[in-house]
Amino acid sequence: MSRKIAVLIPCYNEAEAIGKVIDDFKKELPAATIYVYDNNSTDNTYEIARQHGAVVKKELRQGKGSVVRRMFREIDADLYVMIDGDDTYIASDVHKLLKTQHEMNADMVVGDRLSAGRYDRQNRRMFHSFGNKLVTKLINTLYNANLGDIMSGYRVFTKEFVKNFPIHNDGFEIETEMNMHALDKKFQIAEVPVGYKERMEGSESKLNTFKDGFSILKTIFWLFKDYKPLQFFSIIAAVFFSLSLAAGMPVVLEYFETHYVTHLPLAVLAVGLMLVAIVSLFVGFILDTVVRKHREIFELRRLEKRL
């Protein structure tokens, strides 16, 4: 109870809902400081947030990732509660998240909307649910994990996680990046089932299903390359190795039958593809060594900060 808690609410055009979100969290966490960072809203989100007693600031760089980056950089607390400003989450669930964090000593606790089917029942945009499940499946496969809701906007973080998380993306890819960073750097993750409500009248989702969905998939692709280069380049090597075999097999068969090679361009192509495969594999080994060393340095710095 003595821990300093900050409630972080990134906002863009949420005038209809932001006041209620602030009031609900003031009721549930009266000792916490509530921060609202307005991201160039064209309505009166900023003014309403101030009227309801939040600490309100503006972030001019557009995108949720830009807002969260600045929040994590500027705000100092022992625990951070991040919540969307659209009033789709239930404020009272914060006690379950905080209790789980305390009991499990978790670095990040995620409010899981999917396990009980709440999100599917309330969300009217079919491709949102499909995209959420696709992203979750991809990350679980890459890291052999069992996370239930990768894209949830309701989370609790420790100070150690917040101050050791370099944010690269500016948009809605931020939740994906959080999960992949936590998995890669061995932070403790926990999930808690939470409720999910339909949006208030006049409030609209800022997530563009296809544009932002493509950005999220692109983020997974590049972070996969950065975090797991050996696996990434092994896949590339396997593709070029297969192409080399496909191109070179007719040449080899012809040579064994006639002792001549008449398809010289095909032979050159096969050799070139095989060289690309070999180089890709060696690049993967080299980068994997670099990444492993980076993880060691990261862990040593975390230990130094605890001493």
C-alpha positions in Angstrom: 0.0 0.0 0.0 3.0 2.3 0.4 4.0 2.0 -3.2 3.6 5.0 -5.4 1.2 4.2 -8.2 0.8 6.2 -11.4 -2.2 5.7 -13.7 -1.3 6.4 -17.3 -4.0 7.3 -19.8 -2.9 8.0 -23.4 -5.7 9.8 -25.2 -6.8 10.9 -28.6 -10.4 12.4 -29.1 -12.0 10.7 -26.0 -14.0 13.6 -24.7 -17.1 11.4 -24.2 -15.3 8.9 -22.0 -12.2 10.4 -20.4 -14.0 12.1 -17.5 -15.6 8.8 -16.4 -12.3 6.9 -16.7 -10.6 9.5 -14.5 -13.4 9.5 -11.9 -13.5 5.7 -11.8 -9.8 5.4 -11.1 -9.8 8.2 -8.5 -12.4 6.1 -6.7 -10.5 2.8 -7.0 -7.0 4.2 -6.4 -7.5 7.4 -4.4 -3.8 7.6 -3.5 -2.6 7.3 -7.1 -1.6 10.1 -9.5 -3.6 10.0 -12.7 -1.8 11.3 -15.8 -3.5 12.0 -19.1 -1.4 12.7 -22.2 -3.4 14.2 -25.0 -2.2 13.3 -28.5 -3.4 16.2 -30.6 -7.1 15.7 -29.9 -9.5 17.9 -32.0 -12.2 17.7 -29.3 -12.1 19.0 -25.7 -10.4 15.9 -24.2 -7.6 18.1 -22.7 -10.0 20.4 -20.9 -12.3 17.7 -19.6 -9.3 15.7 -18.2 -8.1 18.8 -16.4 -11.6 19.5 -15.0 -11.7 16.0 -13.6 -8.4 16.4 -11.7 -5.9 14.6 -13.8 -2.3 15.7 -14.5 -2.7 16.6 -18.2 0.1 17.1 -20.7 0.2 17.2 -24.5 2.3 15.0 -26.8 2.6 16.5 -30.3 4.1 13.4 -32.0 1.2 11.4 -33.3 0.8 7.8 -32.2 0.2 5.8 -29.1 3.8 4.6 -29.0 4.9 8.2 -29.0 2.7 9.0 -26.1 3.7 5.9 -24.1 7.4 6.6 -24.8 7.1 10.1 -23.3 5.0 8.8 -20.3 7.6 6.2 -19.5 10.4 8.7 -19.8 8.9 11.5 -17.7 6.8 9.8 -15.0 8.4 8.3 -11.9 6.5 5.8 -9.8 6.9 2.3 -8.2 4.0 0.8 -10.2 2.4 2.0 -13.4 -1.2 1.3 -14.5 -1.8 1.8 -18.2 -5.4 2.1 -19.4 -7.1 3.3 -22.6 -9.2 6.4 -22.3 -12.3 5.0 -24.0 -13.9 3.4 -21.0 -14.0 -0.1 -22.4 -12.2 -1.5 -19.5 -13.5 -1.8 -15.9 -11.6 0.3 -13.4 -12.3 -2.1 -10.5 -10.4 -4.8 -12.2 -7.2 -2.9 -11.4 -7.2 -4.5 -7.9 -6.9 -7.9 -9.5 -4.0 -6.8 -11.6 -2.2 -5.2 -8.7 -2.8 -8.2 -6.5 -1.4 -10.5 -9.1 1.7 -8.3 -9.6 2.3 -8.4 -5.8 1.8 -12.1 -5.4 3.8 -13.2 -8.5 6.3 -10.3 -8.4 5.5 -9.9 -12.0 7.2 -7.2 -14.1 4.1 -6.8 -16.4 0.5 -7.9 -15.7 -1.8 -7.9 -18.7 -5.6 -7.6 -18.5 -6.8 -10.5 -20.7 -10.0 -9.7 -22.5 -10.0 -12.8 -24.7 -9.9 -15.8 -22.4 -13.5 -15.4 -21.2 -14.8 -14.3 -24.6 -15.7 -10.8 -23.4 -13.9 -9.0 -26.3 -15.5 -11.1 -29.0 -19.0 -10.5 -27.5 -18.6 -6.7 -27.2 -16.4 -5.9 -30.2 -18.4 -5.3 -33.4 -15.4 -5.2 -35.7 -14.8 -8.8 -36.8 -11.3 -8.3 -38.1 -10.2 -6.7 -34.8 -10.8 -10.0 -33.1 -9.2 -12.0 -35.9 -6.1 -9.7 -36.0 -5.7 -9.9 -32.2 -5.8 -13.7 -32.3 -3.4 -13.8 -35.2 -0.8 -11.6 -33.5 -1.1 -13.6 -30.3 -0.6 -16.9 -32.2 2.4 -15.6 -34.0 4.2 -14.3 -30.9 3.3 -17.4 -28.9 4.8 -19.6 -31.7 8.0 -17.5 -32.0 8.7 -17.6 -28.2 7.0 -20.9 -27.3 4.8 -18.8 -24.9 1.2 -19.1 -23.9 0.0 -15.5 -23.7 -3.8 -14.9 -24.1 -4.1 -11.3 -25.1 -1.2 -9.6 -26.8 -3.0 -6.4 -27.7 -4.7 -5.5 -24.4 -4.4 -1.9 -23.4 -4.9 -2.6 -19.7 -1.6 -3.3 -18.0 0.4 -2.9 -14.8 4.2 -2.5 -14.9 7.0 -2.3 -12.4 9.4 0.6 -12.5 12.2 -1.8 -13.5 10.3 -2.7 -16.7 9.3 0.8 -17.6 12.8 2.2 -17.2 14.4 -0.6 -19.2 12.1 -0.7 -22.2 13.4 1.1 -25.3 10.3 2.0 -27.4 11.0 1.9 -31.1 7.5 2.2 -32.6 5.2 5.2 -32.6 1.8 3.7 -33.2 -0.5 0.9 -32.1 2.4 -1.6 -32.4 3.4 -0.6 -28.8 1.6 -3.5 -27.1 3.2 -6.0 -29.4 6.6 -4.5 -28.8 6.0 -4.6 -25.0 5.3 -8.3 -25.1 8.2 -9.3 -27.4 10.6 -7.2 -25.3 9.4 -8.8 -22.1 9.7 -12.3 -23.5 13.1 -11.7 -25.0 14.6 -10.1 -21.9 13.0 -12.7 -19.5 10.8 -10.3 -17.6 8.0 -12.0 -15.6 4.7 -11.7 -17.3 1.3 -12.5 -15.8 -2.2 -12.3 -17.2 -5.5 -11.7 -15.4 -9.0 -12.0 -17.0 -10.7 -8.6 -17.1 -14.0 -7.3 -18.2 -14.6 -5.5 -21.5 -17.4 -3.1 -22.3 -18.9 -1.7 -25.5 -17.7 1.8 -26.4 -19.7 4.8 -25.3 -22.0 6.5 -27.8 -19.9 8.9 -29.9 -16.6 7.1 -29.1 -14.8 5.4 -32.0 -11.9 3.1 -32.2 -8.7 4.8 -33.4 -7.2 1.5 -34.6 -7.4 1.1 -38.4 -7.9 -2.6 -38.9 -5.8 -3.0 -42.0 -3.3 -0.2 -41.9 -2.4 -0.7 -38.2 -2.7 -4.4 -38.6 -0.1 -4.4 -41.3 2.1 -2.2 -39.1 1.8 -4.6 -36.2 2.7 -7.6 -38.5 5.7 -5.6 -39.8 6.8 -4.9 -36.3 6.7 -8.6 -35.4 8.8 -9.3 -38.5 11.5 -6.8 -37.7 11.6 -7.6 -34.0 11.9 -11.3 -34.9 14.9 -10.4 -36.9 16.4 -8.3 -34.1 15.7 -10.7 -31.2 16.1 -14.1 -32.9 18.4 -13.6 -35.9 19.6 -17.2 -36.1 16.1 -18.5 -36.6 15.2 -15.6 -38.9 18.2 -16.1 -41.2 17.9 -19.9 -41.0 14.5 -19.6 -42.6 15.9 -17.4 -45.3 18.8 -19.9 -45.8 16.3 -22.8 -46.0 14.3 -21.0 -48.7 17.4 -20.3 -50.9 18.7 -23.8 -50.2 15.4 -25.2 -51.5 15.4 -22.9 -54.6 19.0 -23.9 -55.3 18.1 -27.6 -55.2 15.1 -27.0 -57.5 17.3 -25.1 -60.0 20.3 -27.5 -59.7 18.5 -30.9 -59.8 17.9 -30.9 -63.6 21.6 -30.0 -64.1 22.8 -32.8 -61.8 20.5 -35.4 -63.4 21.6 -34.3 -66.9 25.3 -34.6 -65.9 24.8 -38.2 -64.6 23.0 -39.2 -67.7 25.1 -37.5 -70.4 28.3 -36.3 -68.6 27.6 -32.9 -70.1 26.1 -29.7 -68.7 24.1 -27.9 -71.4 22.0 -25.8 -69.0 24.9 -23.5 -67.9 22.7 -20.5 -66.8 20.6 -22.9 -64.6 23.8 -24.3 -63.1 25.1 -20.7 -62.3 21.7 -19.8 -60.8 21.8 -22.9 -58.6 25.4 -22.1 -57.3 24.4 -18.5 -56.7 21.3 -19.4 -54.7 23.4 -21.9 -52.6 25.9 -19.2 -51.9 23.2 -16.9 -50.7 21.9 -19.6 -48.4 25.3 -20.2 -46.9 25.9 -16.5 -46.4 22.5 -16.1 -44.7 23.2 -18.9 -42.3 26.6 -17.4 -41.3 25.0 -14.0 -40.9 22.5 -15.6 -38.6 25.2 -17.2 -36.5 27.2 -13.9 -36.2 24.2 -11.8 -35.3 23.0 -14.4 -32.8 26.3 -14.1 -31.0 25.9 -10.3 -30.9 22.3 -10.6 -29.5 23.4 -13.1 -26.9 26.1 -10.8 -25.7 23.6 -7.9 -25.6 21.3 -10.0 -23.4 24.2 -10.7 -21.0 25.0 -7.0 -20.8 21.3 -6.2 -20.2 21.0 -8.7 -17.4 24.2 -7.4 -15.7 22.9 -3.8 -15.9 19.6 -4.9 -14.2 21.6 -6.6 -11.5 23.8 -3.5 -11.0 20.7 -1.3 -10.5 19.3 -3.7 -7.8 22.6 -3.5 -5.8 
